[in-house]
Amino acid sequence: MNFLKGLWAWYLARKLWQKVVIGIFALGAIFAPFTEETTSEITSPSQSATPTPKVSTSEEASPSVSPTASDSVTPVPYSPVQLRTSALGDLADMRKDVADARQRIAEGGFARLYGNVLELSFNLGQLQSIDPSPEIINEWNEKLAKLEAAVDKFSEGISSESVANSRAHLDGILNAISSLEKFVKTVK
């Protein structure tokens, strides 16, 4: 039992992104036995009705073309409409997650706050995957960094800080969301 308490304390001491990675690995390990049937069905289409032709040794081998760095796909920046739609949707989800977290704090359900932290982190990841145009990328990254710092501050303070500090951290997240929303609404 002391081992589990020590393991839990170690887990709580990690940063949010580390907790998410650990959670993904844990879920992967838990669900790995259930994926065996589906992967064996996918990898066994080698038994097809059409025979594969055999290459004789007298034929010359054609040179194979390997992909180069220039063949890689470059991300296309979001159009202003795509950026506004995607970002405002994710920010609205984050507002709902903050409202849920406030309710959980009011009810005293600190264990359930970790679910809210994961939801906030997921939405933050969605926002980070948006590729803005070069004209706005600096301001976008600056406001997104403030939002990320506010989410990290909240997630790191759940287990060790008081309720008042957790509420203050949620206010910080809402301020960062508002700032990013105002910026996104001006993008044309």
Phi, psi and omega in degrees: 000322178295327178298315180295320177296318178295320178296318179295319179296320177298316180298316181294335181281350181284159174287165184301314183296328177291322177297320180295315180297316178298318178297320179295316178297319180297315178295322177298318179291324180290318185268358180302318180296335183278345182268353184298318181296318183288325180287328179289329177289324183286322185275358183254026177280011179293343178268078182257167182285333180267129180288148178275136181289144177263140180267128179281160183283345181280341178283145178281142178282134178279144180294140179271146180260123179257145180293144178249176181296330180287343179280349183290151182278128177267139182293138178266127180299148177294145172288162179303322179293315179298317181298312180299314182298310183293311184295316182294326176295315179293322179292325176295321176298320179295321177300318178296320179295322177294320178297319177297319180296319177300317179296319179295322178295317180297326179276349181082020181266069183294331179295326181282348179294333180296329174296320177294323178297318178295319179295317177297319180294321178298312180295324176297318177298322177298317179294323180291337180279350178288134180252095182286166179291157182301333182293330186245001188298322182295313180292323177301309181297323179296313181289325178293324177295323177295319178294318179297318179296322179292320178293318179297318180298318178295314184293326180284338184264001184296312188276335189251348185249172183279172178297319181299319178293322178297319177296320178296321178294322177295323176297322177296321177296316180297322177296318179293322177297314180300317180298316180291322178298315179300318180295313183297323180292340179271349182291126179228000000 
